[in-house]
Amino acid sequence: MQSPTAVETFPANTPAAAQVFTTVLVHGPLTRLEAAGRSGLSPAAVTKAVRPLLEAGYLLEDANAEAPPALGRPANLLRVDGGRAFFAGLKFTGDEVIGVLANLCCRVRAHRRLPLDGRAPEHVLDAAAALVHELLAEAEEFGVPVLGLGIAVSGDVDRGEGTVRYSPFLDWHDVPLAERAFLACGLPVTVDNDVRALTVAEQWFGGGAGLSDFAVVTVGAGIGCGLVVHGRVVAGAHGVAGEIGHVTVDPNGPLCHCGNRGCVEAIAADGAILARVREVTGTDVTDIAQAIDLAHGGDDRIRAVYAAAGDAIGKGIATVANLLGPARVIISGEGLAAYDLFADQIRDAFTAAAFGSAARCEVHTRPLPFEQWARGAAATAIQSFISANHPFPDGLTTGSGKG
């Protein structure tokens, strides 16, 4: 394991430098003038901001071969040196830990999976430490330092405190995960909600790149939502925002684990679908794959269950569109395996419930394996590294940098 005392800090100590670096990371290569235009800073401020980044090797400057010779000295292009540093990202499910090793441009260089022997924090942290150890060994082969670890967990996660307040699939309550993961892995740690972490990656490098307002809705074991408003991932005043899984769409519907009735998640999450399938068929359908097979085989009772799930998801998405007016909603998650069974209902319910111009919101599907969720965790670690403007106290970060 790397020693905690070997933590490297980002060389830029001003918000402007972090802003310029992020602009080049997401939109580069860019000339300094283009970076100024995209970041809203003056060319002089950009020049001042990039100097320490160039000296430390985080940015590189190449001659712009496309600049016409007639313009005189060609403008140089700034780009991020992706190989300057690596970051690890972990996604926790109820059954396994998925990990990736990503470079500074968040391109995955290695990935691993380890099953969990149990869901107690000590079991999960043992698996996480073993997996991070494997990723650090991979990084040594590349000869590149690993400068941070991001962890993505479902549920109510306080990124600023690095605490998992509640994770239904792990049955965790008030676990100080950032501190414990730091002690286990020896890296600065950022902990975030898994859908919010995925949203960071989608904002920088995926389906939301270039959009100031969009949402990511995930379907599967739970129903999650990540929000980007005016270019910023929204966490809310208390670390909870975008919980469309707990929007009530049927007041007389099934009881949700949150204590309310008729939540989107109580109708459309995998567990809810399985429970309803068993109820309407009177058979012990054991998993979602079996339910999907039976629906594709023509069982109208199960198809009706999926239709109701699609209706609930569509209403939930319409609520997001009505409240925030995003340009795009990206639907992802393992539940997309059944998308053909409820796609029409999602579209119809969304169209019926979206008010006025909110219906112009694009609804896209984007299947993403859990390795991409782990990549999102790595993106949050990169985000914290860039935005931190001083060494972490006592060598410990709880991921408090604002994205």
N, C-alpha and C positions, 0 to 999 in steps of 0.2 A: 504493500500500500504506500501511496505517497504520504509524506509527512505533512501534518496540518501546518507546520511552520513554513512550508514551501509555497504557501498561497501567493499567487501573483495578482497584483491589482492593475486595473485598467489605467493606462498612462494619462488619459485625459481627465482633468479634474474640474471641468466646467460643463454645465448643461448643454452649451453650444457644441462642444466637441462630441458629446454623446449623441446629440441630434444629427450632426453631420455624419458621424460614423454609421448610425442607423440608416440614414438616407442613402448612403453609398451601399450599405449592405443589402438593402431591399431593392434599390433601383439601379445600382451601378452595373457596369462602369459609367462614371460621369465625369465631365470636366468640372473644374471648380465653379465655373459660372453656372452650369446646370445644377450642381449641388446647392449653390446659393439660391437658385430659383425654387427648387423643390423644398428646401428647408426653411425658406423665408428669412434667411440671414444675408447680411451684406457679403460681397466677395472678400472684403478685407477680413471679416469675422471668420469666414470659411478658411482662408489662408492661415490665420492664426490658429484655428482649431485643428487643422490637419498636421501642423508641424510636428507635435509630439507623437502623433499616430504614425507618421512616416518614419520618424526616428526609431520608434519601438518596433517597427515592422508589421503593425496591424493593417496599415494601408500601404499600397504600392502605387507608383505613378508611372504610367507607360505613355509613350508618344502616341497621339491619335493619328493613326495612318490615314483616316478618312478625311482629315482636314485638308482643304485645297491648298496647295503650295502658295497660291497667289495671296493668301491671307497673311503671309509672313510666317513667323515662328508658330508651329502648330500647337494647338491646345493639348495639354496632357490629360490623360484619363486616370481618374482615381478608382481603385478597386480594392476590395478587401482581400487580404491574403488568407484564404481559407485554411491553409495548412499551418498557420501561425499558432493555433491552439485547438484543442479538442474539449468537448463537453460531453458528459454522460447524461442520459435520460432514462428514467424508469417509469413504467406504467404498472400500477398494482391492480389486479383483479381479485376476485374472491378465490381464485384457483392457482394463479401463477404470477410471476414477476417477469415483465418483458423489458429488456434493456437495449439501448442503442448507444453507440459511440459516434458522435457527430462532430464535424469540423466547425470552424468559426462561421461558415456560411450555412450551417445546419444541414450539410449533406452527410448522409449516414455512411460510415466507413466500416461498421461492424454491428452485428445484432445478436442477441442471445435471449433464450427463455429458460426459466427455471420453475418447476412446479413448487407449490407451497405444501409443507407438511402440516400446516395449521394456520389459522387466521389471527392468532394472538400477535400483538406487536413484536414480541421477541422472535417468533418464528419467521414473520415476514422480514424483519430486519436481518436475520441470519441469511436468508435467501438473497436479500438485496446486497448485503456485503459480499457474499460469494460471487454474485453476478458482476458487481462493480470491480472486484478483483480481476475477473476475467477480462473486462473491458480495459482496465489499466494495463494488463499484460499486452493486449492488442496495441494500445497506444505506444508502449515501449518499442514494439516492433516498428512503428512508424517514426519513432524518435521525436514525438510531439507531446508536450505537457498537457495534462488534463486539468482544467482550471475551475471546474464547477460541476455540480450534480443537480439535476432537476428531477423532482419526483411528482408524478401525477396520480391523484387519488380521487375516487368518486366521493361525492357528498359535500358537506359543509366544511370548507377548508379556509382557514385564516392565513393567507399568504404572509401578511405582515408579521404575525407571531410564529409562523411556521408550525401551526397546530392544526391537527385534524379534529375539529369539534365533534363531528359525527359522520361516520361512513357506514351506510346501511349494509353494504355487501361484505365488509370486513367486520362489522359489528364493533367498531371502535368509537370511543367517546373520550374527547379531550386528551389526545395523544400528542405530546410535544415532538413531532416527527422530525423536524429539521435538526433539533439539538441531538436527538438520539441517532439519526442517520449520520450526522457529522462525526460523532464519537465512533460509530461503527465503520465509517468509510474514509474518514480523514480528508474530506473535500468540503468546500463551501456548499451549502445546500439551499435550494429554493424549493418550497413545497407549494403546490397549487391544486385547485380543483382540476380534474382531468379534462373536462370539456373546455374550461377556460384555457388550459395549456394548449390543447389542440387548436383553439381559436387563435392563439398567438402565432402558431406556425402557419395557419391558413392566412392570417393577415399579412405576414411577412413574405411567405414563399408559396402560397397555395391559391385556393379559389377566391380569396378575398383580397389578393394583392391589387393595389391601386384603388380600392374602394374605401371611402371614409366611413360608410355605414353599412354593416351587414351583420348577419347572424349565422351561427352554426347550430343546427339542431341534430342531436344524436338519438337514435332509437336502438333499443336492444334490452339489456338487463334493466336499464332505467331510461328515462327520457330526460335529456339534458339540453341546455342551451347556453351558448357563449355569445356575447354581444360586443360589437364594436360600434361606438357612437362617436362621431367627429374624430375618427382616427385613433381612438383609445379603447382598449379592452376594458369593459366595465366590470368592476367587482362589487360595487355598492358600498354604502357606508359601513356595513358590518360584514363584508366579505361574501355576501349572498346577493346575486342578481341573475336574472334570466331563468328563474326556476319555473319554466313553463310546464314541467312535469307535474307541478302542483297547482296548476290553474284548474279550477273546477269547470268541467264542461257538461256534467250531468249531476245535479244536486241529489238525485235519487240513485246514483250509480254505486258501484262496489266500494267498500271501505278501503282506503289507502293506508299504507304503513305510517303516513304522517298523521293519521287520525281523522282526516276529512274524507268525504265521500265524493266519488265521481271525478277525481283528478285524472288528468291525461295519463299519468303513469299507472293509475289503478285500472285503466282500460287497455292501454297500448304497450306497456312493458312486457317483456317475454314471460315473466312469471304470471302476470295477470292474464295474458293470452292463454297460457297453459292451463291455468285454473279454470277459465271459462270453457276451454275446449273439453276438459274432463267433465265439466258440469253438463254441457249440452250433448255429449256423446255417451256419457256413462261408461267410458272406457279409460284405462290407465295409460294415457298418452304420456310417455316418459320425458320427451325433450322437444325442443322447438323444431329440430330437423324432422322428426316424425310428424309433427303437426303440419309442417309445410308440405311434406310428401302427401299426406292424406288430403289436404286442401287441393293440391295440384291433381290428385287422383279423382277429384270431382265431389268431395264431401261438402255439400252445400251448407251444412251446419257450421263447419269450421271456416268456410269461406265467409260466412256471415260474421263470425268472430273477428276475422281480419278486416272486414269492411267497417265494423264498429271502431276498431283500432285506428284505421285510416281516417275516419270521421273525427275522432278525438284529436289526432295529430294535426289535421288540417285546421281545426278550430284553434288549437294552441298556437300554430304558426300565424294565423290571422290575428290573434291577440298581439303577438310581437309586432306584426306589420302595422296594426292600428295604433299602437302606443309609440313606436319608434320610427316607423317609415323607412326601413332598410332598403337599400337597392337590391339586395340579394339575400336569400336564405339558402344555406347549403345543408342538405340532409345527409348525414353519414351514420356510422355505427353498424354493429353486427346485425342489427335488425333489417338491414337492406337486403338480406338474403330472401326476405319475403316481400320485397317491394312491389313486385308485380301483382300481389294479392290485395294491396290496398292503395296503390298509386292513384287510381281514379277517385277514390273516396277522399284522399288527401287534397287533391286538386279541387274537387267539387266543394268540399267543406270550406276550403280556404277562399275560393271565389265567392261563395255565398256569405261568408262572415267578414271578409275584408271590406273596409269602408272606403268608398271613393277611390282616390288615386293610390291608396295603399295596395290595391289589387294589382298595381303595376309591378310590384315586387317580383323579381325573378325567383323561381324555386328550382334549384338544381340538386341533383343527387351526386354524391362523390364518395364511392366506397373507399374506406381507408382502414387497412389492417391495424392491429394494436401497435405494431412497430412505429406507425405514424403518430400514434398518441404518445409513445415514448419519445419520439422526435420532438413533439410539442413540449414535453417536459424539458428536453435539452434546450429548446428555444427559450423557455423561461429562465434557465440558468444563464444563457447568453445575455438575455435581457437584463437580468440582475447584475451581471458582470459589467455590462456597458454603463448602466445607470449609477452604479456605486461610485461615489466621488471621494471615498476615504477608505482606509483599511477597516475591515470588520473588527469590532471590539473583541479582544481576546482570541482572535483568529476565527471567530464563529459568525456566520451569517445565517439569518433566518429568512433570507429572501425578501427583505423589506424594500428593495429598490422599486421605484415606480416605473412601469413600463413605458 
